[in-house]
Every structure is written in C-alpha cells, then in structure tokens.
Amino acid sequence: MNQDPIIRRYLPLDEDAVVDLWSNAAREAHPFLVGEGTGDREQKMREVYLIQADNWVAEHNSEVVGLLGMIGSEIGGLFVAPASQGLGVGRALVEHAITMHDEVTLEVYTLNDRARRFYALMEFEEEGRRLDAETNHELITLRRTARDSSVTRPLGIRISPARCARSSTTPRWEPARESRSSNCHRVRTAVSES
C-alpha cells in the first residue's frame, strides 16, 4: 500500500461493499465454520451488527478495505479484504480502537492461526477461553491496554471532515457514543521507537 488508509465511520451507503469484504475475509479466516459469510450469518451482519455496533471502515484509493466493529470497548469484528491483508490495514484499525479506548478486548477462534499471530504481534494478552455455543468452536478472549501513548496512538492524523460528514439522508446511522477521536483521519501505521 503506497499510502496509509483513511479510517472513517461506516455509513449505510457502505453496506454492500462492507458485507462483500466481510464475507470474503470471514470465509478465508473461518473455513471451519459451515456457511460462514453467507445466508443467516450475512443477514445478521446486515440487520444487527452494521446497525448496532460502532463501525469504522478503512479506505484506500476510495475503496473499502477494512472493517472494525466496536461494541463498547470490545472489538466485535475486525476484517480486512484478503488482497489488503499484511499491508497495515488491520494494525491501523486496531490502533484506532486503542485511540478510542485505553483498553480493548476481543474474541478470536482458536483455529484462526493467522489472526492469533496478528494479535500476538499487536501485544494482546490471553484472558481466557470459552466454547462458542453457536458454532461449537473454542474462542480465546484477548485484552490489550494502552501502554505508552507513543506506541498506541496513531501518528500523523489528518482530519478530513469533507469526506466524513454524516449525510442527512442516513437516519439509521448514529454514533454509539462520544469518542476521543475524530470521525475520520489518516493513520500512519509506523510506530515510533521512543
């Protein structure tokens, strides 16, 4: 990726692009889940998660390449388009979550090795494990706290209000809460070595 992604709030007009991204990324990350990214799970994504969660997208060259769904301080979902994985999009979205909350938690399937390696690199620590009643697969609960603002806060923030203004024609979108971050900013994914 030749420039950093833009992180902005999800808008209803993003729905089809986000669901397509989620479907492809989820099928790749969760091949052990029958029907992942389709059918009832897709319907739940559209009708529940995209409406109730505090959703953010990563955009590169005007294309949605990542999705971050926050439920309070929990990362309820983090998905990056397969073609954009390994390019810093996931890191930028996690750092955005840390910017909004000094401590974040999430759950990851034990069988999702790639995600587990990513979260280990992002300094998440295991808090526990449980069996997911819906899928009958084990989930690991992870937590990350802000340790040093030079590491956990995005660098080079650029406010872009014109691209991120809420449309008056999107009545179902409401922010879940006030956050310490702007509605939209460019994130530099390099980490300072202080």
Salt bridges, closest charged atoms under 4 A:
ASP14 OD1 - ARG8 NH2 2.79
GLU15 OE2 - ARG46 NH1 2.80
GLU15 OE1 - ARG172 NH2 2.95
ASP16 OD1 - ARG46 NH1 3.15
GLU36 OE2 - HIS30 ND1 2.63
GLU36 OE1 - ARG41 NE 2.34
GLU42 OE2 - ARG46 NE 3.14
ASP54 OD1 - ARG9 NH1 2.64
ASP54 OD2 - ARG177 NH1 3.10
GLU59 OE2 - ARG8 NH2 2.96
GLU59 OE1 - ARG163 NH2 1.94
GLU95 OE2 - ARG91 NH1 3.84
ASP102 OD1 - ARG153 NH2 2.86
ASP102 OD1 - ARG180 NH2 3.13
GLU103 OE2 - ARG143 NH1 2.79
GLU107 OE2 - ARG130 NE 2.76
GLU123 OE1 - ARG147 NH1 3.83
GLU125 OE2 - ARG147 NH2 3.39
GLU126 OE2 - ARG129 NE 2.75
GLU127 OE1 - ARG143 NE 3.45
GLU134 OE2 - ARG41 NH1 3.23
GLU134 OE1 - LYS44 NZ 3.94
GLU138 OE1 - ARG129 NH1 3.09
GLU174 OE2 - ARG166 NH2 2.83
